[in-house]
Amino acid sequence: MLLLRNSSLRLLLLAGLLGLGLLRPWAGHAQILDDSTRNRYGARTTFILKERDLLQGDTVGRMIDTTLTRLPQQRYWTHDTTFQQTLGYFGSASRPLLWEASRQLGGRLGRTVFDQYARGPEDVNYYDTRSPYTFFRFFQGNPYEQVFELGYARSLKKRFNVGFNFERFGANKAIAVDNTKTGQVEHTNFMFFARYQSLNNRYHAMGHFATARHTLAEQGGIRPQPYQLDTLADGTVYPDLTLLFGYQREEVNLTNAKNRDSRDRARLLHSYQLLGRGLTAYHLFDWSRQLNRYTDELPVLATGVPNPFYPVIRLSTAATDDRAEFRQLENTVGVMGQSQLVNYRLYGRYRTYSLETRAAYGAPAVVSEALARRDSAQLFLGGTATFAYRKFAIETAGEFKPSVKNPAKTEFWLSGRARLDWLSGELLLTSAAPTLTEQQVEGNHFAWNNSFDNVQVQQLRVRAARQLGRHFVEAAGTVANIKNYIYYSVDPDSQTDQVHLAGPTQQSDAFLISSFMGHYRGSVGKLFFETQATVTGGAGTDNPALRIPAVVGDARLYYQGYLFKNALFGQVGVQGYYQSRWQAYDYSPSTQQFFVQNHFTIRSVPVADVFINADIKTVGVFLKLAYVNQLPESGYFAAPYYAALPRRLQFGLRWQFFN
């Protein structure tokens, strides 16, 4: 796996430009180059629609985003922009850092650490363009990280729009490597999408086919060397964490391990108005496949000793090759409608899925079935209803999966939300079955077979948001009561220098967590400031099941204005991220799971960046010095023994063509 070299980048750019060149003769009727066309075609004539828009009766969408504000922020380089705990490098396994109740029911694979890099159906953009639209972005964090994306969309008359999107993420190794150009992560994603609407505007359809491949070399974290260890008075040996920031000079636990996450999806949503906007029928077809594969060619070291990173070698000493392939087919049929005061949607969904688990056995290793194939069919019923009058609104939504044989296994989520002008409150109730991975696993290093109860959540959230001139203020408080929570726990027999995963555990006792989020955005003249922080209680070291930093936040201060007779719009500023001291989750690469641990505490982490952004018509660029506050021979950990990337220079380019 190699990061995009300069030659590879030139080839991709050339291919993209040639592709656009081939498309131009076909679209020649739209390529008028006079001044009136330049004024007519642009961001204001290019609209984005998503599935949720059509399901809410919106067939217009919104204008594309051309702002610079998020361009230099790395968490917006990927599709999940929430705060995440990672392994310190771009493209690594990750998990949401803050609490958010899940509304997913039924059979799920439960391997989500690479979800951040895969474009989900809710993230797919469908376009309505008056002229061909081309999107290009390139981000480079020298020498460790890179993002390349090329997209194209065009409308055929007014009714039909087609396009494609190609993405490539890459990352190079920063730890235990002689050359920082050695590849660690490679991600590719190709998508073809189309949207259609009839002449009378009664029939609408949008669909896509996407394929994503994510491959990375797992290193298992830094392995402390003898000179990096301290001995306490009681004889206990602990590593001196301040000595583990040699980056290229360090040694790691795994040198021949890889994780592969392969995903494919075909999806079609279409609707037909039966009685105007008051009654519309719709159908959603969704087929998906996810394959997770973990391999290690050296589970036994060259010395003949099993790698101590693994708790046990169960099936093969020659090689580890654990695979889980999940396939799912869903058909959803429903009706929806809207009036001036009421919106509603009712649906039924039928899902079939299968899970195949395979592993390598013996020496030489031969891959064969590890668990009997699991198949199931499930029915879901759900809907939404909204009543709105002036500044008052009530929204209700829910989904229900019945279980006739065992009513205690019935799954559901129900939510009710009331809003009065700037104040709103929401109550959420959920009961969801464990994932398939939490229930059963069979591999070379781990195996379990569990029968868990449904995870239950009762959550109340109150939110206030108000725009006051040039200032925006938002505050939200959340209280959640969680029962039967399932988490991955640490093996109690683990040693301090080598901690192992025990497997999934269910916390039968209910526990309470609370959080408060504050958000402010404002400006004084040409000086702009934005900050957001979340304070969480009840998920510290005294909670054996759930860990969240007490404080997580970021802030940004910048000056913006025009230069060169308004030809260039620029921003210069500083941004920072902070998370308080906490016992971060450890990671098990062979199962793709983060697990709770008690042996490693990550200190408070302040990270500061300085940046310059510029916008020249349809081109946006940025230059950023990331982690500018790093001191010599220092750094911080993103997870136990996973050092985050050091100070580096990042460059980004976004180019949008509208004709």
Residue pairs with C-beta under 8 A, 6 or more apart in sequence:
1 170
1 183
1 184
1 185
1 186
1 215
1 216
1 217
2 8
2 170
2 181
2 183
2 186
3 143
3 146
3 170
3 171
3 172
3 181
3 183
3 186
4 12
4 146
4 148
4 168
4 170
9 138
9 148
12 148
12 150
12 168
16 136
16 150
16 166
19 152
20 134
20 152
23 132
23 152
23 154
24 31
24 132
27 132
27 154
30 130
30 131
30 132
30 154
30 659
31 132
31 659
32 659
33 659
37 131
37 659
38 659
40 130
41 130
41 131
41 658
41 659
42 618
42 658
43 63
43 64
43 66
43 656
43 658
44 63
45 129
45 130
45 131
45 658
46 63
46 64
46 127
46 128
46 129
46 130
46 131
46 133
46 658
47 60
47 61
47 62
47 63
47 64
47 127
47 128
47 129
48 61
48 62
48 63
48 64
48 125
48 126
48 127
49 58
49 59
49 60
49 61
49 125
49 126
49 127
49 128
49 195
49 206
50 61
50 122
50 123
50 124
50 125
50 126
51 121
51 122
51 124
51 206
51 269
52 122
53 59
53 60
53 61
54 204
54 206
54 269
54 271
54 282
55 269
55 282
55 336
55 345
56 338
56 343
57 277
57 280
57 336
57 337
57 338
57 343
59 197
59 201
59 204
60 128
61 126
61 128
64 133
64 656
66 615
66 618
66 620
66 656
68 569
68 571
68 613
68 614
68 615
68 620
68 622
69 530
69 556
70 76
71 613
71 620
71 622
71 652
71 654
72 575
72 609
72 611
72 613
72 622
72 624
72 650
72 652
73 575
74 90
74 141
74 626
74 650
75 81
75 82
75 83
75 84
77 90
77 139
77 147
78 116
78 117
78 169
79 116
79 117
79 118
79 119
79 120
79 123
80 94
80 96
80 115
80 116
82 96
82 97
82 98
82 100
83 96
83 97
83 98
83 552
84 94
84 95
84 96
84 97
84 116
85 94
85 95
85 96
85 97
85 584
85 585
85 594
85 638
85 639
86 92
86 93
86 94
86 638
86 639
87 93
87 94
87 221
87 587
87 638
87 639
87 642
88 637
88 638
88 639
88 642
88 643
88 644
88 645
89 144
89 145
89 171
89 173
89 174
89 184
89 185
89 644
89 645
90 141
90 144
90 145
90 169
90 171
90 185
90 645
91 117
91 145
91 169
91 170
91 171
91 184
91 185
91 187
91 214
91 216
92 171
92 185
92 216
92 642
93 113
93 114
93 259
93 587
93 589
93 592
93 594
94 113
94 114
94 116
95 112
95 113
95 585
95 594
97 548
97 549
97 552
97 579
98 515
98 534
98 536
98 548
98 552
99 478
99 480
99 513
99 515
99 536
99 539
99 546
99 548
101 428
101 430
101 457
101 459
101 480
102 430
102 432
103 399
103 413
103 430
104 432
105 380
105 399
105 401
105 411
105 412
105 413
105 432
105 433
106 351
106 378
106 380
106 401
106 411
106 433
107 328
107 351
107 353
107 355
107 376
107 378
107 433
107 436
108 435
108 436
109 290
109 292
109 324
109 326
109 355
109 435
109 436
109 437
110 434
110 435
110 436
110 437
110 438
111 261
111 290
111 292
111 324
111 437
111 592
111 593
113 587
113 592
113 593
113 594
114 214
114 261
114 592
117 169
117 187
117 189
117 212
117 214
118 189
118 212
118 214
118 261
118 263
119 165
119 167
119 189
119 191
119 210
119 212
121 208
121 265
121 267
121 286
124 191
124 193
124 208
124 210
124 267
125 193
126 161
126 193
126 194
126 195
126 206
127 133
127 153
127 155
127 161
127 163
127 195
128 155
128 161
128 195
129 153
129 154
129 155
129 161
130 155
131 154
131 658
131 659
132 152
132 153
132 154
132 657
132 658
132 659
133 152
133 153
133 154
133 163
133 656
133 657
133 658
134 150
134 151
134 152
134 655
134 656
134 657
135 149
135 150
135 151
135 152
135 165
135 654
135 655
135 656
135 657
136 149
136 150
136 151
136 653
136 654
136 655
136 656
136 657
137 147
137 148
137 149
137 652
137 653
137 654
137 655
138 146
138 147
138 148
138 149
138 652
138 653
139 145
139 146
139 147
139 650
139 651
139 652
139 653
140 146
140 650
140 651
140 652
141 626
141 645
141 648
141 649
141 650
142 648
142 649
142 650
142 651
143 172
143 180
143 181
143 648
144 171
144 172
144 174
144 180
144 645
144 648
145 170
145 171
145 172
145 645
145 650
146 168
146 169
146 170
146 171
147 167
147 168
147 169
147 170
148 167
148 168
148 169
149 165
149 166
149 167
149 168
150 165
150 166
151 163
151 164
151 165
151 166
152 163
152 164
152 165
153 161
153 162
153 163
153 193
154 161
154 162
154 163
155 161
156 162
158 197
159 196
159 197
159 198
159 199
160 194
160 195
160 196
161 194
161 195
161 196
162 192
162 193
162 194
162 195
163 192
163 193
163 194
164 190
164 191
164 192
164 193
165 189
165 190
165 191
165 193
166 188
166 189
166 190
166 191
167 187
167 188
167 189
167 190
168 186
168 187
168 188
168 189
169 185
169 186
169 187
170 183
170 185
170 186
170 187
171 183
171 184
171 185
171 216
172 180
172 181
172 182
172 183
172 184
173 180
173 182
173 183
173 184
173 217
173 219
174 180
174 247
174 248
174 643
174 645
174 646
175 219
175 222
175 247
175 248
175 250
175 252
175 643
176 219
176 222
176 248
176 249
176 250
176 251
176 252
177 248
178 248
180 248
183 217
184 216
184 217
184 219
185 214
185 215
185 216
185 217
186 213
186 214
186 215
186 216
187 212
187 213
187 214
187 215
188 212
188 213
189 210
189 211
189 212
189 213
190 210
190 211
191 208
191 209
191 210
191 211
192 208
192 209
192 210
193 206
193 207
193 208
193 209
194 205
194 206
194 207
194 208
195 204
195 205
195 206
196 203
196 204
196 205
196 206
197 203
197 204
197 205
198 204
201 273
202 272
202 273
203 270
203 271
203 272
203 273
204 270
204 271
205 268
205 269
205 270
205 271
206 268
206 269
206 270
207 266
207 267
207 268
207 269
207 270
208 265
208 266
208 267
209 264
209 265
209 266
209 267
210 263
210 264
210 265
211 263
211 264
211 265
212 261
212 262
212 263
212 264
213 260
213 261
213 262
213 263
214 260
214 261
214 262
215 258
215 259
215 260
215 261
216 258
216 259
217 257
217 258
218 254
218 257
218 258
218 259
218 294
218 589
219 252
219 253
219 254
219 255
219 257
220 252
220 253
220 254
220 257
220 309
220 589
221 252
221 253
221 587
221 639
221 640
221 641
221 642
222 244
222 250
222 251
222 252
222 253
222 641
222 642
222 643
223 250
223 251
223 252
223 253
223 641
224 239
224 243
224 244
224 497
224 641
225 251
227 243
228 239
228 240
228 243
228 244
229 237
229 238
229 239
229 240
230 237
230 238
230 239
230 240
231 237
231 238
232 238
236 496
237 496
237 497
238 496
239 497
241 637
242 634
244 250
244 641
244 643
245 633
245 634
245 635
245 643
245 646
247 635
247 643
247 646
250 643
253 307
253 309
254 296
254 307
254 309
254 589
255 298
256 296
256 297
256 298
257 294
257 295
257 296
257 320
257 589
257 590
258 294
258 295
258 296
259 292
259 293
259 294
259 589
259 592
260 291
260 292
260 293
260 294
260 295
261 290
261 291
261 292
261 592
262 289
262 290
262 291
262 293
263 288
263 289
263 290
263 291
264 288
264 289
265 286
265 287
265 288
265 289
266 285
266 286
266 287
266 288
267 284
267 285
267 286
267 287
268 283
268 284
268 285
269 282
269 283
269 284
269 285
270 282
270 283
271 280
271 281
271 282
271 283
271 336
272 280
272 281
272 282
273 279
273 280
274 280
274 281
274 335
275 337
277 337
277 338
277 339
278 337
278 338
278 339
279 335
279 337
280 335
280 336
280 337
281 333
281 334
281 335
282 333
282 334
282 335
282 336
282 347
283 331
283 332
283 333
284 330
284 331
284 332
284 349
285 330
285 331
286 328
286 329
286 330
286 331
286 332
287 327
287 328
287 329
287 330
288 327
288 328
289 325
289 326
289 327
289 328
290 325
290 326
291 323
291 324
291 325
291 326
292 323
292 324
292 325
292 592
293 321
293 322
293 323
293 324
294 320
294 321
294 322
294 323
294 443
294 589
294 590
294 591
294 592
295 319
295 320
295 321
295 322
296 307
296 319
296 320
296 590
297 319
298 307
299 306
299 307
299 310
299 313
299 316
299 317
299 318
299 319
299 320
299 444
299 445
300 306
300 307
300 313
300 317
301 307
306 312
306 313
306 317
308 498
309 498
310 444
310 445
310 500
310 590
311 445
311 446
311 491
311 500
311 501
312 445
313 444
313 445
314 443
314 444
314 445
314 447
315 359
315 360
315 361
315 362
315 370
315 443
315 444
316 359
316 360
316 361
316 362
316 363
316 365
316 444
317 363
318 360
318 362
318 363
318 364
318 365
319 360
319 365
320 360
320 443
320 444
320 445
320 590
321 358
321 359
321 360
321 365
321 367
321 444
322 358
322 359
322 360
322 370
322 443
322 444
322 445
322 590
323 356
323 357
323 358
323 359
323 367
324 355
324 356
324 357
324 437
325 355
325 356
325 358
326 353
326 354
326 355
326 436
327 353
327 354
327 355
328 351
328 352
328 353
329 351
329 352
329 353
330 349
330 350
330 351
331 349
331 350
332 347
332 348
332 349
332 350
333 347
333 348
333 349
334 345
334 346
334 347
334 348
334 383
335 345
335 346
335 347
336 343
336 344
336 345
336 346
337 343
337 344
338 344
341 387
341 388
341 389
342 385
342 386
342 387
342 388
343 384
343 385
343 386
343 388
344 383
344 384
344 385
344 386
345 383
345 384
345 385
346 382
346 383
347 381
347 382
347 383
348 379
348 380
348 381
348 382
349 379
349 380
349 381
349 382
350 377
350 378
350 379
350 380
351 377
351 378
351 379
351 380
352 375
352 376
352 377
352 378
353 375
353 376
353 378
354 373
354 374
354 375
355 373
355 374
355 436
356 369
356 373
357 369
357 370
357 371
357 440
357 441
357 442
358 367
358 368
358 369
358 370
359 367
359 368
359 370
359 442
359 443
359 444
360 366
360 367
360 444
361 367
361 368
370 442
370 443
371 440
371 442
374 436
378 401
379 401
379 402
380 399
380 400
380 401
381 399
381 400
381 401
381 402
382 397
382 398
382 399
382 400
383 397
383 398
384 395
384 396
384 397
384 398
385 395
385 396
385 397
386 393
386 394
386 395
386 396
387 393
387 394
388 394
391 420
391 421
392 419
392 420
392 421
393 417
393 418
393 419
394 416
394 417
394 418
394 419
395 415
395 416
395 417
395 418
395 419
396 414
396 415
396 416
396 417
397 414
397 415
398 412
398 413
398 414
398 415
399 412
399 413
400 410
400 411
400 412
401 410
401 411
401 412
402 410
403 409
403 410
403 411
408 453
408 454
409 433
409 454
410 431
410 454
411 431
411 432
411 433
411 454
412 429
412 430
412 431
413 428
413 429
413 430
413 431
413 432
414 428
414 429
414 430
415 426
415 427
415 428
415 429
416 426
416 427
417 424
417 425
417 426
417 427
418 424
418 425
418 426
422 464
422 465
422 466
423 462
423 463
423 464
424 462
424 463
424 464
425 460
425 461
425 462
425 463
426 460
426 461
426 462
426 463
427 458
427 459
427 460
428 457
428 458
428 459
428 460
428 461
429 457
429 458
429 459
430 455
430 456
430 457
430 459
431 454
431 455
431 456
431 457
432 454
432 455
433 452
433 454
433 455
434 450
434 452
434 454
434 455
434 486
434 504
434 506
437 504
437 591
437 593
438 450
438 452
438 486
438 504
439 449
439 450
439 451
439 452
440 448
440 449
440 450
441 447
441 448
441 503
441 591
443 590
443 591
444 590
445 590
446 501
446 503
446 588
446 590
446 591
448 503
448 504
450 503
450 504
450 506
452 484
452 486
452 504
452 506
453 484
453 506
454 484
455 482
455 483
455 484
455 485
455 486
456 482
456 483
456 484
457 480
457 481
457 482
457 483
458 480
458 481
459 478
459 479
459 480
459 481
460 478
460 479
460 480
461 476
461 477
461 478
461 479
462 476
462 477
463 474
463 475
463 476
463 477
464 473
464 474
464 475
464 476
465 472
465 473
465 474
465 475
466 472
466 473
466 474
470 522
470 523
470 524
471 520
471 521
471 522
471 523
472 519
472 520
472 521
472 522
473 519
473 520
474 517
474 518
474 519
474 520
475 516
475 517
475 518
475 519
476 516
476 517
477 514
477 515
477 516
477 517
478 514
478 515
478 516
478 517
479 512
479 513
479 514
480 512
480 513
480 514
481 510
481 511
481 512
482 510
482 511
482 512
482 513
482 546
483 508
483 509
483 510
484 506
484 507
484 508
485 506
485 507
485 511
485 545
485 546
486 504
486 505
486 506
486 507
487 504
487 505
487 507
487 545
487 546
487 595
487 596
488 501
488 502
488 503
488 504
488 505
488 588
488 591
488 593
488 594
488 595
488 596
489 501
489 502
489 503
489 504
489 505
489 544
489 595
489 596
490 499
490 500
490 501
490 502
490 586
490 595
490 596
490 597
490 598
490 599
491 499
491 500
491 501
491 502
492 502
494 500
494 599
496 599
499 586
499 597
499 599
499 600
499 640
500 588
501 586
501 588
501 591
501 593
501 595
502 595
505 545
507 544
507 545
511 538
511 543
511 545
511 546
512 538
513 536
513 537
513 538
513 539
513 543
513 546
513 548
514 536
514 537
514 538
515 534
515 535
515 536
515 537
516 534
516 535
517 532
517 533
517 534
517 535
518 531
518 532
518 533
518 534
519 531
519 532
520 529
520 530
520 531
520 532
521 529
521 530
522 528
522 529
522 530
523 529
526 559
526 560
526 561
527 557
527 558
527 559
528 556
528 557
528 558
528 559
528 560
528 573
529 555
529 556
529 557
530 555
530 556
531 553
531 554
531 555
531 556
532 553
532 554
532 555
533 551
533 552
533 553
533 554
534 551
534 552
534 553
535 550
535 551
536 548
536 549
536 550
536 551
536 552
537 550
539 546
539 547
539 548
540 547
540 548
540 550
540 582
541 547
541 583
541 598
544 596
545 596
546 596
547 582
547 583
547 584
547 585
547 596
548 582
549 579
549 580
549 581
549 582
550 580
550 581
550 582
551 578
551 579
551 580
552 578
552 579
552 580
553 577
553 578
553 579
554 575
554 576
554 577
554 578
555 575
555 576
556 573
556 574
556 575
556 576
557 573
557 574
557 575
558 571
558 572
558 573
558 574
558 575
558 611
558 613
559 571
559 572
559 573
560 569
560 570
560 571
560 572
561 569
561 570
562 568
562 569
562 570
563 569
563 570
567 616
568 614
568 615
568 616
569 614
569 615
569 616
570 612
570 613
570 614
570 615
571 611
571 612
571 613
571 614
572 611
572 612
572 613
573 610
573 611
574 608
574 609
574 610
574 611
575 608
575 609
575 611
576 606
576 607
576 608
576 609
577 605
577 606
577 607
578 604
578 605
578 606
578 607
579 604
579 605
580 604
581 601
581 602
581 603
581 604
582 601
582 602
583 596
583 597
583 598
583 600
583 601
583 602
584 600
584 602
584 637
584 638
584 639
584 640
585 594
585 595
585 596
585 597
585 639
586 594
586 595
586 596
586 597
586 600
586 639
586 640
587 593
587 594
587 595
587 639
587 642
588 594
588 595
594 639
597 640
599 640
600 637
600 640
600 641
602 636
602 637
602 638
602 639
602 640
603 636
605 636
606 629
607 626
607 627
607 629
607 636
608 627
608 628
608 629
609 624
609 625
609 626
609 627
609 628
610 624
610 625
610 628
611 622
611 623
611 624
611 625
612 622
612 623
612 624
613 620
613 621
613 622
614 620
614 621
614 622
615 621
618 655
618 656
618 657
618 658
619 653
619 654
619 655
619 656
620 652
620 653
620 654
620 655
621 651
621 652
621 653
621 654
622 650
622 651
622 652
623 649
623 650
623 651
623 652
624 649
624 650
624 651
624 652
625 647
625 648
625 649
625 650
626 645
626 647
626 648
626 649
626 650
627 644
627 645
627 646
627 647
627 648
628 647
630 646
630 647
635 643
635 644
635 646
636 643
636 644
637 643
637 644
638 644
